[in-house]
């Protein structure tokens, strides 16, 4: 079984996180600051990052359909296209998608409509795959 996490990320060495939030009028779900410890004091973040993750509904943290998650994140930023284009000139702007699976094989499929929407949206898509022995229930236990 595959589940998915979907977000828009903006990263760069001189990224002003507060300015991004003010410009996009959105509160980030995650931020990183260049030079802060990554996992321990031996590893530091090489650049700052602003992230806005979309979730399917209350209580659920992952999507069963990557296409639904992508359409939701695109819809969330449709009114910010001009600002995103400006950020693309100075920073890395991309859709980050986590593909979480309890087995090898399979994965997402993309309809022509979502491919068109992604092309029109105009930002890079990064798909990272994670395999675990434990199935993800999609419930937020925190």
N, C-alpha and C positions, 0 to 999 in steps of 0.2 A: 504494500500500500504506500502511496506517495501523498505527502501533504506539503504545503508551500507557505513560505513567508515572503511578503512583497513590500518593498519600500523604495522611496526615492532618496538618493544620497547625493550630497554635494561635498567635495573634499578639496583641500589645497593647503599649502604651507602657510599662507597668510590669510586664510578664511576667517572672517569676523562672524562668529556664530549668532550674536545678537542682531547684527544687521540683516542676516539671512531671515531670521524669524520675523523681524519687523517688516521687511520687504514682502515676504510671502504671506504674512499675517497668519502664520501657523506655528504652533508650539511643537518643537521636535520631540520625537520619541526617544532619541539617543543622540548624544554629542560626544565628541572626543576632541581633546585639545593637544596640539602638537607639543611634544616634550613631556607629556604626562606619562606616568608608568602604564605599561600595557598589561602585563601579567605580573610583573615584579619590577623592582627598581632597576633591574638589568636590561629591561626591554622598554623602550619609549615609543609612543606613537610618532611616526615620521611626519604626519600632517594632521590638520584639524579636519573634522567631519561633522556634518549636520545631516540627520536622517529623520524622515517622516515615514513611519510604517502604517499601513492600512491593515485592519483586521476584519474578519467576516461579520462578527456580531458580538454582543455581550457574552462573555464567558468563554469564547473560542479564540484561540491565538493563531491558528493556522488555517489555511484555505485547503479545501478538498480539490478545488479547480484552480490551477495557475492562471488560466484565462480570466476567471472572475476576479481574481486579485489584481491582475494587470489592468483590467478595465476600470476597477475601482480607483487605483492609484492615478491612472490617467485622468479620470473624471475629477479627482481631487485637485489636480493642478492645471486644469484647462484654462482657468482665468489667470494663471501665472505664466503663460507661455512666453511673454515678452521678457519677464524677469529671468526665466530659465535660460533663454537665449543669451542674455547679457552675462549670466554666470558661466555659460559654456565658453565664453571668450577668455575667461580668467581661471576657471577651475574645472575639475572633472565632475560632470553631472551625469548620473546614471541610475537606472532602475536595478536594484539589487534583489535577486530572487533566490531564496534557499529552497532546495528540493530535498525533503527529508524522507527517507525510505527505510523500510525494515527488510528489504531484499534487493538483490541486484536485478537489473532489467527494468523495462518499462520506463515511465517518465511522462512528461507533459506532451500534449499535442497542441498545435496552434491552428486555429481556423484562419481562412483568408481575411476575415473581418478584423481579427485582433492583430494580425500581421500588418494590415493597412493602418490600423490605429497606432500601432507602435512606430511605424515609419513616419506617419504624420506628426506624432509627438516629438520625434527627432532626437531622442537621447539614447545612448548606448544601453544595452541590457546585459547584465552579468548574472549568469545562472551557476550557482554553486551547489554541488550535490553532496549530501551527507548520508551515510548508511549507518544504521544502528540496529542492534539485536532487539531492542525494545520498541514495540509499536507505539506511535504517538497517538494519543486519544484526542488531541486537539483541545483539551480542556485546560484552562488556566488554573494551576494549582498553587500559585503564589499568592 
